[in-house]
Amino acid sequence: MDEQSFNELLDSVHWMGCHMRGEAEAGRMTEIADPDVKAIREATGLSQSRFALMIGVKVKTLQNWEQKRVRPTGPARALLQIVAAEPQVAIRALHGRAA
């Protein structure tokens, strides 16, 4: 290992120690906003029951997401991002026809 790489590694270890002791805050922080499920559904023009059926969740689950009692995660969150980006394309792909 060359001297520059060693010094960069040493600085990194030092910074980590400061962070763990609470002497420094994280240098980077990425915050991803929760999807606005109600707005996404409304953009499709579908009712709660039809939208829930289309994305494969129970109506109660969709209602909980829309009222922000529960956050969608994993594949559901990814699917909602796709629907938000291209509602009509997503509907055709998932339903085989436009709404």
PyMOL commands that set and color helices and strands:
alter all, ss='L'
color gray80, all
select helices_A, chain A and resi 3-20+37-44+48-55+59-66+74-85+87-95
alter helices_A, ss='H'
color red, helices_A
deselect
rebuild
show_as cartoon
